[in-house]
Structure formats: structure tokens, C-alpha cells
Amino acid sequence: MAQFGVNAERFDPYKNFKFRVKWDGRFVAGISKVSALKRSTEPIEHREGGDPSLNRKSPGRTSYEAITLERGVTHDTEFELWTNKVWNFGSGLGAEVSLKDFRKDIIIEVYNEAGQLALAYKVFRCWVSEFQALPDLDGNANAVAIQTLKLENEGWERDYDVTEPTEPSFNEPA
């Protein structure tokens, strides 16, 4: 069975280094890393009184792990503005939390090597549970300063409206 329907000659799976993240209808600048989308369903063990010593299992509650976004420190304030909706230190009594809009749906898009949209996932009702504005600073290091944003969420699903793109060959115009 072919792994790719439109591009039957394609053998390699998609790479993990071409992606973008979108919220509030626009792409967020500079994101260099997104943690895995992962969900777990707890098994519920049960047995009937007349059964032999055998436990049956059925699915219980499903939980979705938090997603961590990383990017280099710049003057873009998207991470910090969203973080401040959850807890805005020093904003005054009654204004510390923006209950109306601290949750956002985000979209994670994956692209093929040619830069064509190949996959998309919608992540629902995200909110910031952890924000790192600056990393450890070290005068002897040779590294980029990275910000991190940890997003709790209430589930995600693949966007099946995004279909496999027809990939151009080297000799064909794109």
C-alpha cells in the first residue's frame, strides 16, 4: 500500500523542520521548535464477578499534554501579550486576568520540502501555563537567547481539509 496517494513515487515521510504556528488569524514570528502533540487515554480495568481471574479493559478519560513553543528572543511581543492575559502582574485589582480571551485556538502547519502545506492540526482552547522570557544568560556561551511558552490545551485534531499537495518534479515548473 502506498503511503502517499497523490505522490505515489514519494517514499520519505515529511520532515520535522518546515512548520509554522498561527493564532488570532496570523502566523507567529520566529518559532523554531514545537513539542509533540500527544494524548493519552487512561484504561479502566473491570471484571464481572463470575469471570475467571481476567481483567477487561475499556477506555477512560483522555488527556492532552501541554505544548511548548520556543523561539529566539526578539522585539515581537506575541508570547508576552498572551501570557499577560492569564496573569498580568501589577495591573491592579480585578484586572489581573483576562477571562474573556485568555484562551486561543492555534493551528500548527507542516510543509513539505518544496514549501507546500502538507498537514495541519487545530489545537483547541489553549492558554499559557508557563512563560520563560529570558534563558540563563552566560557571557561564555555561544548560543541564541530562547523564549518558551507552555500551552495547556483541551484537545487537538487534524484538519482533513488540508490534503496532500501535488509535488513538482525537478523538471516541471512549480
N, C-alpha and C positions, 0 to 999 in steps of 0.2 A: 504494500500500500504506500502511495506517495505521501510524503509529509507536507507537501505544498501542492495545492490544486491548480492554481493559475500558472505557477512557475515550476512545472513538473521536473525540470532538469536541475533545479536547486537542491542541493544536498545539505548544506550547512545551516544550522539554526541561526536565528538572529543574534547579533552581538549585543552586549550589555552596555556599550559606551555611547550610543546615539539615542538620546531621550530628551524630553522637555516636560516641565510641570506647569500646569495652568491653574489659576484660581481667579475669581472675580472677572472671568472672561478674557484674561490676558496671561501671557507667559511670564514667569518669574525669572529675572535675570540671574545668570551665573551659577545655577545649581549644578554641582559636579558629582553628587552622589545621592542616591535614594536607596534606603534599606529595602529589604524584601517585603513583598506583600504576602502575609502569612495568616492563615486562620486555623483554628483548632476546634474540634468538636469533642466534648467530653463523652466517654462511653458510660452508659448506665448499665450496671450488671443486675440481673434479676434471675430468679428461678421459681418455678412452681413447686409447691410442697411435695408433689408426687414425682418430680423429676429425679433422676439419679444425680449424683454429685457433679452436675454440669451447670455452669452459669451461662446464661444467654446474654447477649449484649445488644443494646439499641442506642441510637444517637441521642445525646442530651443537648446541653447548651453549647452554642458556638460562640467563640470569642475571636476578635481580630486584634492582632498585635499592632502596637504603635508603629508609625513610620517615621524614620529620621531622615531629614533633608540636610545636606551640607553644601556650603558654598564659601568662596573666598570673601573676606571682609572688603566691602566697597562702601560707597555712599548711598546705595539703594537701601531704602528703609522698610521694604515689604515685610521682612521677618519681624522686625521690631514693632511695626504698627499692628500686626496681627497679635503678637504677644501681649501688647498693651490692652487689647480688648478683653483678655482674660483676667489680667491683673495689672492695673496702672498705678504704680507706687506714687504717692504724693498727689493724687488727683483730687482728693477731698472726699468727705463722707458722702456715700451714695453714688459716687462716680468711679469707683474702683474697677467695676466690671461692666462690660457692655453686653448685657443679657440678650439684647435684640440680635446682634450679629457677630458674636464671637465664634460661632460655628460656620464652617465653609465646606462646600463640596470642592474637591480638587480633581483634576484629570492628569494622569500620567500617560504620556505618549511615547511609544518606542518606534524608532525609524530603522529602515534597512540601511545597508552600506551606501546606497545611492541617495539617501536622504528622503526617501518616500515613507509616509506614515504607514506602518505595518500593524501595530497593535495599540489599543488604548484601554485604560482602566479608569473607571469612575470610583472615587473614594468618597464615602458619604459622611456628613456631619463631623468633620474634623475640627479639633480645637487644640491649641498649643498647651502641652503639659510641661514642656521644658524648653528653655532657650539659652543658648550659650552665645553671648555677644562677642566675646574675645576668647581665644585659646590661651594656654600658658604662653607667655612671651619669653623669649630666650635670645639674648644677644649673640650667642654662639651657634644658633640654629641656622639652617639653610632651608626654610620652609615657608609656605604660604599661610597666612592667618586665616583660620576657618571658623565660620559661624555654624551652629547647628540648631535645628528646630525639630522638636519631637512632637508628632501629631497623633493624638488619640483619635480613633475613628469608630464608627458603628457599622462598618462593613464596606465591601467593595465588590464591583462586578466588572466583567469585561464588556466593552462596548462593541457589540456584534455588528453595529452599523459600519464599523471600520473593517473593511475587507482587505484581503491580500492584494497588494498592488501588482500590476504587470511590470516586471523589472526589465529595464532596457538592456540590450546586449551591447558589447563594446562597439560594434559596427553600425548600430542603429542610433538615430538621433533620439534624445530623451523625450 
